[in-house]
Amino acid sequence: MRGLKSIIPRDEVFFDFFDRICAGIVDGVEVVQTMLDSPKDLGLNSQRLKTIEHQTDQLVHGLMSHLHKTFVTPFDRNEIHALAVRLDDILDMTEAAGSRIDLFCPECAPPEARRLADVLLESAKLVREMIKLLRKFREPDRILELTVEINRLEDQADFIRRSTVARLFREERNPLELIKWKDILEFLEKATDRCEDVANIAEGIVLEHR
């Protein structure tokens, strides 16, 4: 692989921002898991999630500001911008799911909701690993492996969402509960979609500089 480190200056600030954004994403997903497990503390955990989302938004804004002020970047400016936007989207979708859990106060969560949150957390952790590997442009094959795994997890999340909604249509007698959980599940699955988007961008960066 033709590493970028050998051909252009490294600006570690971008990667510092990315690492902190990824940490916020993982923290946010873990809060949603807690909300699914402990409905009695929904308000408190929803506020925690909003705080994480706000802090991460500030990091994204800081990264964008640095991008506009920097002439030479570690890789293509459009790719940096796209990564920042999609990473932000992961947490936005996660926060949307959490805020609806708090707002709707739905009854007992279907077990599949926790499974979907678990898949999202696994995806978020793989995204974090992938972004760390981009910092030094080492282990390109591992980045490509992570892309495949994150895509697989997105397929799994989509299956969980579709099959759960189908089951709820068959079995849930309270239509309001059906509507609530359908909405929540959709946002959790959308967050895994955004993880896949990040993986695809990272894959493109690797292939471009291989």
N, C-alpha and C positions, 0 to 999 in steps of 0.2 A: 504494500500500500504506500502511496506517495503521501506521507504525512504532511499536514499543513504547517506543523511546527517548523519544518525545515525551509519553508518558502516565504512565510510572512510573520510579522511580529505577533506575539500572543497578547491578547487583552484579557487578563484573568477576571476583570470586573464582570464581564458578561456571564462567565461560568459561576461566579459567586452569586449573582442574581438568580441564575437558573437553579442552582442547588437549593437556595433558600425558598424559592417558589415551589420546588418539588417537595421540600419538607413540609410546607404549608398544606399542600395537596394531601399528603399522607395523613397529616394530623386531622384534616377536615373529614376525610373518609372514616377515620377511626371514631370521630365524634358521632357521625351518622350511625355507625354500628352500635355505639352506646345508646343512642336514641331508640334504636329498634329493640335493644335489650332492656332498657330502663325507662319506660314511658312516664313514670312519675316525675322525672326530672327534665321533661321536655323543654320547658322554658329556659332553664339554666343552660342546657346543652345547646339549644338553638342560639342563644346569645354567644356562647363560646364559638360556635361555628361562624356566626356573623363576624366576630372579631378576627378570626383566622382569615376569613375571606377578605375583609377590609385590609388587613395587614399585607396580604398577598397581592391585592390590587395595587397597593402602594409600591411594592417591589416591582410589579410589572410596569408601572408608570416610571419608576426610576430607571429600569432597563431601557425603556423606550427613549427616555431623555438622553441617556448615555449613548444610545445608538445614533441619535440625531447629531450628537456632538463629536462623534468619532469618525475619522476618515477611513482608517484601515481596520477591518474587522476580521475575526478569526475565520469566518466563512461568510457566504453571501448575505448581504444585508436583508434581503427579502426572506431568506431562510431563518435568520435570527428573529425577524418580526413575526413570521408565521409560527415559529416555536413558542414565542412568548404569548401570542394570542390563543393558541390551542391549549397551552398549559393553563392559562387563565380560564379558559372555557371548562376545563375539567372541574375546577373548584366551583365555578359558577353553577354548573349542573348539579354538583354535589350539594351545594348550599341550597339550591332550589328544592331538592328532595327533602333536605332537613327542615327547611322552613315550612314545607307542606305537612310534614309529620307533626310539627308543632301547631300549625294553624288548624289542621283538620282534626287533630286528636283522634286518629282512627283507633278502632278497637284492635284486639289481638292481632299482631302482625303475622301474616302468613309466613311459614318457615322459609319459603322461597325468597322473601325479601332479604332476609339475613344472608342467604346464599349469594344473592346478587351483590349485596354489599361486600361480601368476602371476595368475590371475583373482582369487583372494582378496586378493592384494597390491593389485591395481588397485582393488578394491572398498574396501579399507581406506583407501587414499589419497583416494578420492572422499568417503568418510565424513569424513575429516579436513578436507577442503576445505569440506564442507557445514557442519560444526560451526563452523569459523572464520567462515563467512558469517552464522551465527546470532548471533554476538557483536554485530554492528552492525545486524542486520536490514536489510542492503542486498542488492541483487541477488536478490530473491525468485524471479524467473524462473529464475535460475541454480540455485537450490536445487531447484526443481521439475524442471529438466533433469537434475540429479544423481540425483534420485529415480528417474527413468525409466531412467537408465543403470545405476544400481546394481541395479534390478530386472532389467534385461536380463542383467547379469553373473551374477545369481543363477540365472536360467534356464540360462545357459551352463554354470555350475558343476554344476547338476543333471544336465544332459545329459552332461557329461564323466564324472561319477561313474557314472551309469547305464550308459553305453556301455562304460566301462572295465571295470566289474564283469561285464557281459555277455561282453566279450571274454575276460576272465580265466577265466570259467566254461568257455568254449569251448577255450581254449588252454593254461591253466596246468595243468601235470601234477602239481605239488606242492600238495595241498589246504591245507597249512599256510600256504603263501605266499598262496594265494587268500584265506584267512581274515584274515591279517594286513593285506593291502592293502585288502580290503573295509572293515575297521574304520578304517584310517587315512583312506581316501578319504571315508568318511562324516563323520568329524569335520571335515575340511577343508571339505566342502560345507555342514555345519551352521554353520560360521563365516560363510560367505557368506549363509546364511539370516539370521543375526543382523545382518549389515550391512544387509540389506533391511529388517529390523525398525526399525533406527535411521533409515533413510531414510524409512520410512513415518511415524514419529513426527515427524521434522523437517517432512515435507510437511504433516502436520496442523497443526503450529504456524504454518506460513506461511499456510495457507488460513484458519485461524481469525482471524488478525490482518491479513488482506489488506484 
